[in-house]
Amino acid sequence: MPVEGRAVIGADYPEALTDFFLTFLRISPTTLRTLVEALVSLGESRSSVESIKEMIKAINRKDPERQDLESLATSNVLPIRRHVSHGSITLGNLQETFAIIDNTKLSAIFQDHVDLLDFSLEEVHELAPFLGGLGLQSKYLSRLYTTQTSCDENGTADERLTRKFTDRAYEILR
């Protein structure tokens, strides 16, 4: 991923020359800190969603920790698909209300009702180090939704069926 003001030379030269660049020319490899700063810069310059995503993936490959990503807390660098504007994608920050896809069924149910981080289920799995480093575990759809069951006013609890169901559930789950 190109970083503004720096050249990417790794793809242009054989790996055998790595020592030459690092030792003789004293060219430093890209660091996690450099990538995070570049992501903040991309967010500030309102770069394309694709370039933001590519930088996020580059950061993810470095296995970031929470302290590495602290500078992203208020930066608008997260691609969020907005349900109100029919799926348009804008850049948001950690304080915004959005969810992360971690279940295809839940995604299908909530995609028209909730703002979602614009990554596929597969990408979310790949981005676990980055998302974990940002502390976004509480924004996964499976942790945000609850299931409720109700019946009309004439409904009554059947203790025998409830016990039978509980016993079967216990046998299945043990």
VEXDREN-2710 file (C-alpha; in Angstrom, 1 decimal):
% VEXDREN-2710
k/r/px/py/pz
1/MET/0.0/0.0/0.0
2/PRO/1.6/3.3/-1.0
3/VAL/2.1/5.8/1.7
4/GLU/2.1/9.5/0.8
5/GLY/5.6/10.9/0.5
6/ARG/7.2/7.4/0.4
7/ALA/8.0/5.0/-2.4
8/VAL/7.1/1.3/-2.4
9/ILE/10.1/-0.6/-3.7
10/GLY/9.6/-4.1/-2.4
11/ALA/7.6/-5.3/-5.4
12/ASP/10.1/-3.9/-7.9
13/TYR/13.2/-5.7/-6.6
14/PRO/14.1/-9.3/-5.7
15/GLU/14.0/-10.2/-2.0
16/ALA/17.8/-10.9/-2.2
17/LEU/18.3/-7.1/-2.3
18/THR/16.5/-6.5/1.0
19/ASP/19.7/-6.5/3.0
20/PHE/21.2/-4.0/0.5
21/PHE/18.3/-1.6/1.0
22/LEU/18.2/-1.9/4.7
23/THR/21.9/-1.9/5.5
24/PHE/23.7/-0.1/2.8
25/LEU/21.1/2.4/1.7
26/ARG/19.5/2.6/5.2
27/ILE/16.0/2.6/3.9
28/SER/13.6/1.7/6.6
29/PRO/10.7/-0.7/6.1
30/THR/7.2/0.5/6.6
31/THR/6.2/0.5/10.3
32/LEU/2.8/0.1/11.8
33/ARG/3.0/3.6/13.1
34/THR/3.7/4.9/9.6
35/LEU/0.7/3.0/8.2
36/VAL/-1.6/4.3/11.0
37/GLU/-0.5/7.9/10.3
38/ALA/-1.1/7.3/6.6
39/LEU/-4.6/6.0/7.4
40/VAL/-5.4/9.1/9.5
41/SER/-4.1/11.3/6.6
42/LEU/-6.3/9.4/4.1
43/GLY/-9.3/10.0/6.3
44/GLU/-8.6/13.7/6.6
45/SER/-8.1/14.1/2.9
46/ARG/-11.4/12.2/2.3
47/SER/-9.7/9.6/0.1
48/SER/-11.6/6.9/-1.7
49/VAL/-13.2/4.1/0.3
50/GLU/-11.1/1.6/-1.6
51/SER/-7.8/3.2/-0.6
52/ILE/-9.0/3.4/3.1
53/LYS/-9.8/-0.3/3.0
54/GLU/-6.5/-1.2/1.5
55/MET/-4.7/0.8/4.2
56/ILE/-6.8/-0.9/6.9
57/LYS/-5.8/-4.3/5.4
58/ALA/-2.1/-3.3/5.4
59/ILE/-2.4/-2.3/9.1
60/ASN/-4.1/-5.5/9.9
61/ARG/-1.2/-7.5/8.4
62/LYS/1.0/-6.0/11.1
63/ASP/-1.2/-7.4/13.9
64/PRO/-1.9/-4.2/15.7
65/GLU/-2.6/-3.9/19.4
66/ARG/-5.0/-1.4/21.1
67/GLN/-2.2/1.1/21.9
68/ASP/-1.0/1.1/18.2
69/LEU/-4.5/2.3/17.1
70/GLU/-5.3/4.9/19.7
71/SER/-4.8/7.7/17.3
72/LEU/-7.7/6.4/15.2
73/ALA/-10.3/6.9/18.0
74/THR/-11.6/10.2/16.6
75/SER/-10.5/9.8/13.0
76/ASN/-13.1/9.3/10.2
77/VAL/-11.4/6.2/8.7
78/LEU/-14.1/3.5/9.0
79/PRO/-16.2/2.8/5.9
80/ILE/-19.8/2.7/7.1
81/ARG/-22.7/1.7/4.8
82/ARG/-25.6/4.0/5.7
83/HIS/-29.0/2.4/5.7
84/VAL/-30.8/5.7/5.6
85/SER/-29.2/6.9/2.4
86/HIS/-29.9/3.6/0.6
87/GLY/-26.5/2.0/1.2
88/SER/-24.1/4.9/0.4
89/ILE/-20.8/4.6/2.1
90/THR/-19.2/7.4/4.2
91/LEU/-16.3/7.5/6.5
92/GLY/-17.0/7.4/10.2
93/ASN/-15.2/7.0/13.5
94/LEU/-15.4/4.8/16.6
95/GLN/-18.0/6.9/18.4
96/GLU/-20.6/6.5/15.7
97/THR/-23.4/4.0/15.9
98/PHE/-22.9/1.1/13.6
99/ALA/-22.7/-2.7/13.6
100/ILE/-20.2/-5.2/12.2
101/ILE/-21.4/-8.2/10.2
102/ASP/-20.5/-11.5/11.9
103/ASN/-23.5/-13.6/10.8
104/THR/-25.1/-13.8/7.3
105/LYS/-28.6/-14.3/8.5
106/LEU/-28.4/-11.3/10.9
107/SER/-26.9/-9.2/8.1
108/ALA/-29.8/-10.0/5.8
109/ILE/-32.3/-9.1/8.5
110/PHE/-30.7/-5.8/9.6
111/GLN/-28.9/-4.4/6.5
112/ASP/-31.9/-2.1/5.7
113/HIS/-32.3/-0.9/9.3
114/VAL/-28.8/-0.4/10.7
115/ASP/-25.6/1.3/9.6
116/LEU/-23.0/-1.5/9.0
117/LEU/-19.2/-1.4/8.7
118/ASP/-18.6/-1.9/4.9
119/PHE/-16.7/-5.2/5.0
120/SER/-18.0/-8.6/4.0
121/LEU/-18.2/-11.4/6.5
122/GLU/-15.0/-12.9/5.2
123/GLU/-13.2/-9.6/5.4
124/VAL/-14.4/-9.1/9.0
125/HIS/-12.9/-12.4/9.9
126/GLU/-9.6/-11.5/8.3
127/LEU/-9.6/-8.1/10.0
128/ALA/-10.0/-9.5/13.5
129/PRO/-6.7/-8.1/14.7
130/PHE/-7.5/-4.6/13.5
131/LEU/-11.1/-4.6/14.8
132/GLY/-10.0/-6.1/18.1
133/GLY/-7.3/-3.4/18.4
134/LEU/-9.9/-0.8/17.9
135/GLY/-12.0/-2.4/20.7
136/LEU/-15.0/-3.0/18.4
137/GLN/-16.0/-6.4/19.8
138/SER/-19.2/-4.9/21.3
139/LYS/-20.4/-3.7/17.8
140/TYR/-20.8/-7.2/16.3
141/LEU/-24.4/-7.9/15.2
142/SER/-24.6/-11.1/17.2
143/ARG/-23.8/-9.2/20.4
144/LEU/-26.2/-6.3/19.7
145/TYR/-29.4/-8.1/18.9
146/THR/-31.8/-9.9/21.3
147/THR/-34.5/-12.4/20.6
148/GLN/-37.9/-12.0/22.2
149/THR/-40.9/-14.4/22.2
150/SER/-44.4/-13.4/23.1
151/CYS/-48.0/-14.5/22.8
152/ASP/-51.3/-12.8/22.9
153/GLU/-53.3/-12.1/26.0
154/ASN/-55.0/-15.5/26.1
155/GLY/-51.7/-17.4/26.2
156/THR/-50.8/-19.5/29.2
157/ALA/-47.6/-21.2/30.2
158/ASP/-47.7/-25.0/30.0
159/GLU/-45.4/-26.2/32.7
160/ARG/-45.2/-29.8/31.3
161/LEU/-44.1/-28.6/27.8
162/THR/-41.7/-26.1/29.3
163/ARG/-40.0/-28.9/31.4
164/LYS/-39.9/-31.2/28.4
165/PHE/-38.4/-28.6/26.2
166/THR/-35.8/-27.6/28.9
167/ASP/-34.8/-31.3/29.4
168/ARG/-34.3/-31.8/25.7
169/ALA/-32.3/-28.6/25.4
170/TYR/-30.1/-29.7/28.2
171/GLU/-29.4/-33.0/26.6
172/ILE/-28.6/-31.4/23.3
173/LEU/-26.2/-28.8/24.8
174/ARG/-24.3/-30.8/27.3
END
